[in-house]
Amino acid sequence: MMSYEEFTKKEAALESAPQAEREAFYAEILEKETAKTDVRMMAYFHAALLHYREGDFRAAREILEPFVIDYQSYAYRPEIIACFNLMGVAVYCERSYALARFYIHEGLKIARENHETSRYSYEYNNLAVTYLAQHEYEKALEAIREAERHLPDSDREMHAYIYRNLSEICCHLDRLDEAQAALTRCVEEYDGRTLLPDDILLVEMLLYYKLGDAEHYEKCRAEVWQKLPAMHAAEFGNTANNLFACEMDAENYPQVERILAAMDDYLVRNPQEITIGVQTQEKYHAYAKARGDRDGMLAALEKKEKYNAQLLAHAEEVRVRDVDRYLRMGQKLQQALANEASANHTKTRFLANMSHDIRTPINGILGMLTIVDTCRDNKDKMDDCLAKIDVSAKHLLSLVNDVLDMTKLERDTFTLESKPFNLDRVCIEAAEIVCFQAESAGLHVEEEHPDVRNVNLLGSELYLKKILLNLFSNCIKYNKPGGAIYTRMRELEHTDDTVTYEFFIRDTGVGMTQDFIDNHLFEAFTQGDNAARSQYGGTGLGMSIVAQLVKKMNGTIQVESTVGEGSSFTVVLPFAIDHDPPAVAEKAPPAGDLRGKRLLVVEDNELNMEIAEFMLKSTGAEVVPVFDGESAVKAYAQAAPGTYQAILMDLMMPVMDGYAATRAIRSSGRPDAGTIPIIAMSANAYAEDVQKCLDTGMNAHISKPLYKDVMLETIERFV
């Protein structure tokens, strides 16, 4: 294994070597250095940087993707932030601006978590650039002002870049005095660096035009024209846009035609740059409209539609390619498949199935909402529609949960909780659900659960219940009309500290072939055939989840089946005995009265905020809403101790996430900093997610989607 010192020396020695030699060096490290070390991290970064500097942005992105997906497995280094930043910039150069912002925000989040203040200007500057590319100038200005605010903490080399971008943004907003001042600062900070002259030139051209300085504008324009052919697509598009806007505004139509011709030439040389094609035809349309040329307008629209069709086809191609890659890298859903071709087939089938299965409940929800809108005076019809919306929403949630469960189980970081639980209670709760579902399906259920000595156990109640319910669901789903389900639980063996149980479930359903059991039953996304999938629904993940959970719990599962007669499942699981079970207290329903309580609710999603506010205000609580972690810390700091009785904290937020906000509150030194209840609200609901919240200093965790009773019960424990 190469040390970090050896890596840096070797890299320095290769600084002037041909690119191929440097690529080979990094590739060898990524192939051989499989441990998640600093060396492997730096190999990812520098290999991607090589391709980025050569203008191969896709290659840079694909090199970095495995790292950014799995970066939490590496020890922290500031270079992690640089990796996310490079990823964002590479994606920006591919003109995927929203995705670029996602990576940049992630880098900013990591920087804030680790107090890397020197990185703030980089990240905010790059955010501004993505907004600038989409002509969202107000948002761009907000971001670049944040970058400017953090300049004292940043590397000196960033100053010129930030003032350059500030100048261009102010130009577009016609804030010309600010644009001039920023450009002056840019030139002062420039200090001869080689990466900036062209960028400065473009801003100078735009500013001179806005100021009406024709002489200097034409001089800059001539220089820009010389550099235009060598620009990469993002630079070319931005430059052409600025040139076109200036000349159209001046009604200098010969220059407009020259720009359009240059864009046509660029497309001849780079036919893959479909977005440039769309932009070109938009400009042809604007030019024809200005001249009153209806034929020209129609021709431009027709060509634009052709480019848009290509763009959609390309987007679909990229989506399929990227989904396949993400599934292999991030989720590893098809580890058991013998070869990549088979894996791709299964994943493609799953995506097609999920598209159908997700659309079905969504269609039900939207359809019922349409009916509700036209039947507001019919209470019975309204109630019926709302009940069906509830069913569809819960079905949609179950589909998502199946995929998330499978994803989590495939990760090495999966944590199996070990908590006290009562086996009798688990069986009773599962039986209630099963009997209701079976009765609705016209099935008969027979239970044989003899008395067992050890019912107070240590383990995962949640996942035991999930195993049982998935098996029961399978037996209900694939049963015959008027069929039956037989279930038995028995204690196989025990010691002073452990006990082993057998859970047996048999149905009278359609059955399975031995080949299907041996080769496909526990394979992710698999059902007997397409007809079965259409008839019975589901993701095809249930049995794979069962098999993975049984394995994680050190158990076994056996399956026997006869086609046309039914199937039986035998699960054997060991548990630790709980010798000191908690006292069973009668669980009182939440009082639902929070009158006189002021709650600080932190949630970046407006719809989720509205839901939480409604639920809480209906109990009499006073709600103070804020929309990011930084605002939450400020609201808490500015209020007197005791102002808030609790804080409900979302986790995934821009600017500052819930974890960082909680740490900031807990370390603030205020009298109530250590005692004010902080309750997480998150869709991250696995055992390790909950534990991370508790380790951060939160008091409890509420899973999304929010259920009023659960939320009130949790809050009432602390206020």
C-alpha positions, 0 to 999 in steps of 0.5 A: 500500500502506497503512503501519502508521502510516496504518492505526493512525491510520485505525483510531483515527479510526473507533473510534466509527464504526458497525460497518458502516463499520469492517467496510467498512474492514477488508474493503477492506484484505483485498481490496486489500492482498494482500501479507502485511504487518502491516496485513493481519494487523491487519485480520484481527484487528480485523475478527474482533474486531468480529464476536466482540464482536457475538456472531457467533462463526462470522463471527469464526472464518471471518475469522481462518481464512485467517490462522491457516492461513498465519500463518507467511508473516507477519513475527512480531508479538505480535498473531499470538498474539492472533489464535490466542487470539481464534480459540480463544475464538470456537470456545469460544463455539461450544462446540467445546472440543477445537478451542478448546484446539488454537488456544489451545495453538498461540498458547501455542507461538508465545508460548513460541517468541518469549518473549512471557511476558506472554501465558502467563496469557492462554492458560492462563486460556483453557485452564482455561475450556474444561476448566471448560465440560466439567466437567473441574475437575482439568484446569481447576485445573491450567491456572488455576494455571499462569495464576496462576504467570505473573501477574507477567509478565502485564498487570494486567487479567488478574489479576481474570479469573484469580482469578475463574475460580480461585474457580469451579473451586475451588467445584466441587472443594469447596475452599471456602477457596481459592475464598474467597481467590481471589474476594477477590483477584478483587475486589481486582484488579477495579478497576471494569472493566466486563467482570467484574461479571456473571462475579463475580456467578455465582461469588459465587452458587455460593460462597454456596450452597456455604458455606450462606449462604442470604441472600446466595445468594438475593440473587445468584440474583435478580440472575443471573435478571435477566441470564439472558435476555441471555446468549449460549449458552456463558454461559447454559449455564454459568449454568443448569448452576450454578443447576440444580445448586444447586437440585437439591442443595437439593431446591428443586423450584419453582426447578428447574422455573423453571430448566427453564422458562427453558431452554425459553424460551431454546430458543424464542428460539434454536432453533439452539442445539441443545446447549442443547436436549440440556442441557435434556433432561438436566436434565429427566431428572435432575429426573424421576429425583429425583422417581421420575417414570419417564414424565418420564424416558422423555419426556426421553430421547426428546426428548434423542435428537431433539436429538442427531439434530439435533446430528449432522445439524448436525455433519455439515453443519458438517463438510462446510462446513468441509472444503470451506473448509479445502481451498480455503484451506489446500490449494488442491487444486482451482486448475485447476477453472473454477468453485466448483461444479465444485470442490465436486463434486470435493471431495465426491467425494474425501471420499466416496472417501477415507472408503471407501478409508481404512476398507478397510485399517482394517477389514482391520487391525481384522479381522485383530486380531480373528482374532489374538486368537482364534488365539494358539496357531496360529503360522502363522495368527498370522504370516499375520494379521500379514503382512496387517496390515502390508500394510493399514497400509502401504496406509493410509500410502500413501493418507495420503502421497498426500494430504500430497504433494498438499497440500505441492505445492500450497503456495508453500512447497514446497522441492525438494531438490538433493542428490547421487544416482546415477541408476543406483541410482535406476533399479535400486531402482525396477525392483526394486519394479516387477518385484515388483509386476508379477510379482505382477500377472502382468505382463511387464516389458521394460527398455531402459536403454542406458549413459549417460555422466552418472549422478552428478547433483544433484537430488531422488532422492526425487521422481524415484523418486516420479515413476517409481513413480507412473507404473509403478503406474498402468501396473500398476494399469490393465493387462490380465491377462497384459499387459506394461510397456515402459520405456526411459531415454535421455540426450537432451542434455548440456552441461558442467554439465547433462544431460537425460534422457527416461523412457519407459513404455508399458503394454498396458492399458485406455487412456484417451480423449483428452478424459480426457487433456486435461481430467482426467488430471492433475486431483486426485482423478480416475480414469476413472470410479467403476467404475475407482476401485472396481476399481483403488483409490487416491486419484486423486492419483497423476498429479496428483502426477506432473504437479506434481513434473515441473513443479517439476523444470522438466521436461515430460510427454507422454501418448499413449493408445488405448482398449483398447490401452494408454498411454505416458508420456514424461517429460523432466527436466533435472539438474545434473551432480555433478562431485564425487560422494561416494565410494560406501561399502558400507552396513553394516546397523545393529549393533543393539547400544546396550548401555550407552547412555542415551537421553532420548526425548521423545514426547507420544503414549503409544503412540508412546513405547511403540513407541520404547521397545520398539525401543530397549530390545530393543537394550540401550539404557536409555530415559528417557521424558519427554512434552513439551519442557519436561520434556525441558529439565528432565531434561537440565539436572538430569542431569550432563553425559554422562548421556545419549548422545543425545536423540530429540526429537518435534516437535509437543508441548504446553507446549514443542515440539521446536524450542524444547526443542532451542534451549533445550538448545543455548543452556544453556551446559552443557559438552555443550550443543553436542555431545549428539546431538539426533535429531528424530522426526516425521511431518513428513518433507519436505525443508523440515521436515528442514532446519528441524530441522537449522537449529534445531540437531538432528543428524538426522531420523527420519520416522514411522512408525518403522522399527527399522533406520532408527532404529538406523542413525541413532542409531549414526551419533552414539553 
